[in-house]
Amino acid sequence: MATLAVIGAGPGLGRAIAQRFGADGFDIALVARDPVRLDALAADLGAGGLTARAYAADVTDRRALVSALQRVEAELGSIDVLVFNPANRLPALSIDEVTPEGTLRELEQKVLGAVTAVGAVLPGMRQRGHGSLLFTVGSSALYPVPAIGAVGVAASGLRAYALSLHQALAAEGITVGLAVIDLFIKPGDGEADPDSIAERIHRLHVDRNPPEVKIGSLRDPGNSAAT
């Protein structure tokens, strides 16, 4: 049985991703920092017939994140697909108001969290000769959004990391995909619906190329809500 680990699992996009891969027979590991919400999500998915387990860990706590992923592999088996989808959780400050400390916190969540997660699962994927590493970022990874400051700095760093991984690992049979979400996620709203976005992310795993997809197109790239 294949195993999917969703880092940053929540009731919106994370749930939709879990359902989409679960429909393909994947066991689901849900990783996020709130154990109560995580247990509720696992129970909800389980009620729908999926095998889903909760593993509470803060993505900025490297030791806890690695430990959670190790528990996943001990209980559900090797992680075949990793989806890194952490939600923004810090107040957004304009780029002229950001501090080194705030910027570091964003980098710890988005970039160092991704590096930590990949470091925990990549050796096994290499040994097996297959696997998928999938990432989500907001539109500030593509173009400047001064109103959200350090978010864009970290998002563009995560994008560079993911695309570099793609080039480095393609010859080894390991898929690396990046979904740039350039819209406001809203249930029932066509391309913005979580299920629709989850389908696009699933295609990154199945198709392998292109390594990057852009989902949606905000009319105003300077909008403060573009993340």
Buried (B, 14 or more C-beta within 10 A) or exposed (E): EBBBBBBBBBEBBBBBBBBBBBEEEBBBBBBBBBEEBBBEBBEBBEEEEBBBBBBBBBBBBBEBBBBBBBBBBEEBEBBBBBBBBBBBEEEBBEBEEBEEEBBEBBBBBBBBBBBBBBEBBBEBBBEEEEBBBBBBBBBBBBEEBEBBBBBBBBBBBBBEBBBEBBEEBBEEEBBBBBBBBBBEBEEEEEEBBBBBBBEBBBBBBEEBEEBBBBBBEBEEBEBEEBB
